[in-house]
Amino acid sequence: MKTLVTSLIVSAGLLASAGNAVASEALAKKYNCLTCHAMDKKVIGPAYVEVAAKYKGDAGAEAKLITKVKNGGAGAWGQVPMPPNAAVPDADIKTLVKWVLAAKK
C-alpha cells in the first residue's frame, strides 16, 4: 500500500511538472520568445539549455534574468541586444525564467 501511495504522489508530481512546462512553452510562444530562442539551439539569442548551464548554481540568477528579460540587455551573449519586454506581466516573466533555468541538455 505504501508503495502505491508513493507511486501516485510521484506520478502526480511528474504530471504537474509536465503541465508547468507546457504552460511555460505556451507563454514563450505567446510573447514571441521563440522567435529569437530555442530550447536546444542558438537562433538569434542563446539556447535555453545554454542559459540554464551558464547560470547553474548562481543563487541570484533568477532575479538577474527577470531584470534582463524585463529591461532588455546586451553583451552577455554577443553583440545582438535583447529588446525589453516591459509589456509582459512580471508573473509571466518569472514563470518563463524559472522554466529556462530548469532546461536540461
Backbone as numpy.savetxt, mean C-alpha at the origin, in Angstrom:
# Nx Ny Nz CAx CAy CAz Cx Cy Cz
-11.92 -30.59 18.73 -12.74 -29.39 18.73 -11.87 -28.13 18.73
-10.82 -28.16 19.56 -9.93 -27.00 19.63 -9.29 -26.73 18.27
-8.91 -27.79 17.56 -8.30 -27.65 16.24 -9.28 -27.02 15.26
-10.53 -27.42 15.32 -11.56 -26.88 14.44 -11.75 -25.38 14.69
-11.83 -25.00 15.95 -12.01 -23.59 16.31 -10.81 -22.77 15.84
-9.62 -23.30 16.07 -8.40 -22.61 15.63 -8.39 -22.45 14.11
-8.76 -23.50 13.39 -8.81 -23.44 11.93 -9.81 -22.41 11.45
-10.96 -22.34 12.10 -11.97 -21.36 11.72 -11.49 -19.93 11.95
-10.81 -19.72 13.07 -10.28 -18.38 13.37 -9.22 -17.98 12.35
-8.32 -18.89 12.04 -7.27 -18.61 11.05 -7.91 -18.34 9.69
-8.89 -19.14 9.30 -9.56 -18.94 8.02 -10.25 -17.59 7.95
-10.90 -17.21 9.04 -11.58 -15.89 9.07 -10.56 -14.77 8.92
-9.41 -14.91 9.56 -8.37 -13.90 9.44 -7.83 -13.80 8.02
-7.64 -14.94 7.37 -7.16 -14.94 5.98 -8.19 -14.31 5.05
-9.45 -14.61 5.26 -10.50 -14.00 4.43 -10.56 -12.49 4.64
-10.42 -12.06 5.88 -10.43 -10.61 6.15 -9.25 -9.94 5.47
-8.07 -10.56 5.54 -6.89 -10.00 4.88 -7.08 -9.92 3.38
-7.64 -10.96 2.80 -7.89 -10.96 1.36 -8.89 -9.87 1.00
-9.91 -9.70 1.83 -10.90 -8.65 1.59 -10.28 -7.27 1.67
-9.38 -7.07 2.64 -8.70 -5.78 2.77 -7.82 -5.51 1.55
-7.15 -6.54 1.05 -6.29 -6.37 -0.12 -7.12 -6.00 -1.35
-8.26 -6.65 -1.50 -9.14 -6.34 -2.64 -9.65 -4.91 -2.52
-10.05 -4.52 -1.32 -10.54 -3.15 -1.10 -9.43 -2.14 -1.37
-8.22 -2.45 -0.94 -7.10 -1.54 -1.15 -6.74 -1.42 -2.62
-6.79 -2.53 -3.34 -6.52 -2.47 -4.78 -7.61 -1.66 -5.48
-8.84 -1.77 -5.01 -9.93 -0.97 -5.58 -9.68 0.52 -5.35
-9.16 0.87 -4.18 -8.82 2.27 -3.91 -7.70 2.73 -4.84
-6.71 1.88 -5.05 -5.59 2.23 -5.95 -6.11 2.48 -7.36
-7.08 1.70 -7.78 -7.68 1.92 -9.11 -8.51 3.20 -9.10
-9.30 3.40 -8.06 -10.17 4.57 -7.97 -9.38 5.87 -8.06
-8.25 5.93 -7.38 -7.46 7.16 -7.33 -6.33 7.19 -8.37
-6.37 6.28 -9.33 -5.42 6.23 -10.45 -3.98 5.98 -10.03
-3.76 5.36 -8.89 -2.40 5.03 -8.45 -1.73 4.06 -9.43
-2.55 3.18 -10.02 -2.00 2.15 -10.89 -1.61 2.67 -12.27
-1.84 3.96 -12.50 -1.34 4.59 -13.72 0.18 4.68 -13.67
0.72 4.92 -12.49 2.16 5.11 -12.32 2.85 3.98 -11.56
2.08 3.15 -10.88 2.66 2.08 -10.05 2.03 0.74 -10.38
2.77 -0.33 -10.11 2.26 -1.70 -10.20 2.78 -2.44 -8.96
2.19 -3.55 -8.66 2.60 -4.31 -7.48 4.04 -4.80 -7.61
4.38 -5.35 -8.78 5.65 -6.06 -8.88 6.60 -5.57 -9.98
6.30 -4.42 -10.58 7.22 -3.89 -11.59 7.17 -2.37 -11.60
8.29 -1.78 -11.97 8.37 -0.33 -12.10 7.56 0.08 -13.31
6.75 1.11 -13.16 6.03 1.69 -14.28 6.66 3.07 -14.46
6.02 4.12 -14.01 6.64 5.44 -13.94 7.28 5.59 -12.57
6.54 5.16 -11.56 7.04 5.14 -10.18 7.45 3.73 -9.81
7.98 3.56 -8.62 8.48 2.24 -8.19 7.35 1.23 -7.99
7.73 -0.04 -8.09 6.80 -1.12 -7.76 6.50 -1.08 -6.26
5.30 -1.45 -5.92 4.92 -1.45 -4.50 5.79 -2.40 -3.68
6.21 -3.53 -4.26 7.08 -4.44 -3.51 8.43 -3.79 -3.23
8.90 -2.93 -4.13 10.16 -2.21 -3.90 10.00 -1.19 -2.77
8.86 -0.51 -2.74 8.59 0.45 -1.67 8.55 -0.28 -0.33
7.84 -1.39 -0.28 7.74 -2.15 0.96 9.11 -2.62 1.43
9.94 -3.09 0.49 11.28 -3.56 0.84 12.15 -2.41 1.36
12.06 -1.25 0.71 12.86 -0.10 1.12 12.53 0.34 2.55
11.26 0.31 2.91 10.84 0.82 4.21 10.64 -0.26 5.27
10.96 -1.52 4.94 10.81 -2.61 5.89 11.62 -2.31 7.16
10.97 -2.42 8.29 11.65 -2.19 9.56 11.72 -0.73 9.98
11.25 0.17 9.15 11.27 1.61 9.46 9.98 1.96 10.19
10.08 2.22 11.47 8.90 2.50 12.29 8.15 3.75 11.84
8.83 4.68 11.21 8.20 5.91 10.77 7.74 5.89 9.31
7.85 4.73 8.67 7.55 4.64 7.24 6.11 5.02 6.92
5.17 4.54 7.70 3.77 4.82 7.40 3.51 6.32 7.38
3.97 7.01 8.40 3.75 8.46 8.48 4.45 9.18 7.33
5.69 8.77 7.01 6.44 9.40 5.91 5.70 9.24 4.59
5.22 8.03 4.34 4.58 7.77 3.07 3.20 8.42 2.97
2.49 8.49 4.07 1.20 9.20 4.07 1.43 10.65 3.67
2.45 11.28 4.24 2.78 12.67 3.90 3.18 12.79 2.44
4.01 11.85 1.96 4.47 11.90 0.58 3.32 11.71 -0.40
2.40 10.79 -0.11 1.26 10.58 -1.00 0.37 11.82 -1.01
0.15 12.39 0.15 -0.73 13.56 0.27 -0.13 14.78 -0.43
1.15 15.06 -0.17 1.79 16.29 -0.64 2.61 16.14 -1.92
2.86 14.90 -2.34 3.73 14.66 -3.49 5.19 14.68 -3.06
6.05 14.40 -3.99 7.47 14.40 -3.65 8.31 14.04 -4.86
9.62 14.15 -4.70 10.55 13.81 -5.77 11.90 13.47 -5.16
12.68 12.71 -5.92 14.05 12.44 -5.52 14.29 11.10 -4.87
13.33 10.53 -4.18 13.55 9.26 -3.49 13.68 8.09 -4.47
13.05 8.19 -5.63 13.05 7.11 -6.61 13.48 7.60 -7.99
14.15 8.70 -8.05 14.57 9.24 -9.34 14.05 10.65 -9.52
14.13 11.14 -10.72 13.79 12.53 -10.99 12.32 12.79 -11.31
11.55 11.74 -11.57 10.13 11.93 -11.90 9.37 12.21 -10.60
8.74 13.36 -10.49 8.02 13.68 -9.24 6.69 12.94 -9.15
6.30 12.68 -7.90 4.97 12.15 -7.65 4.08 13.34 -7.35
2.99 13.50 -8.09 2.12 14.65 -7.84 1.39 14.52 -6.51
0.98 15.62 -5.93 0.22 15.57 -4.68 -1.16 14.96 -4.91
-1.68 14.36 -3.88 -3.00 13.74 -3.91 -3.87 14.33 -2.81
-3.92 15.64 -2.76 -4.62 16.35 -1.68 -6.12 16.09 -1.66
-6.70 15.67 -2.78 -8.14 15.43 -2.83 -8.52 14.04 -2.30
-7.53 13.17 -2.10 -7.81 11.83 -1.59 -7.99 11.91 -0.08
-9.08 11.36 0.44 -9.30 11.40 1.90 -8.15 10.74 2.67
-7.82 11.33 3.81 -6.72 10.83 4.64 -6.90 9.35 4.98
-8.11 8.93 5.29 -8.35 7.52 5.64 -8.01 6.60 4.48
-8.32 7.03 3.26 -8.00 6.21 2.09 -6.49 6.18 1.85
-5.82 7.30 2.05 -4.36 7.32 1.91 -3.73 6.36 2.91
-4.20 6.40 4.14 -3.65 5.50 5.18 -3.87 4.04 4.79
-5.04 3.71 4.30 -5.33 2.34 3.86 -4.40 1.93 2.73
-4.21 2.80 1.76 -3.33 2.52 0.63 -1.88 2.33 1.08
-1.41 3.19 1.96 -0.02 3.09 2.44 0.19 1.79 3.20
-0.75 1.41 4.04 -0.63 0.14 4.77 -0.57 -1.03 3.79
-1.39 -0.96 2.75 -1.41 -2.01 1.73 -0.06 -2.09 1.01
0.47 -0.94 0.63 1.76 -0.92 -0.06 2.86 -1.46 0.85
2.87 -1.05 2.10 3.92 -1.51 3.02 3.82 -3.00 3.30
2.66 -3.60 3.10 2.47 -5.04 3.32 2.80 -5.86 2.08
3.14 -5.21 0.97 3.42 -5.93 -0.29 4.61 -6.84 -0.11
4.51 -8.01 -0.69 5.58 -9.02 -0.60 6.05 -9.41 -2.00
7.34 -9.65 -2.11 7.90 -10.11 -3.40 7.52 -11.54 -3.65
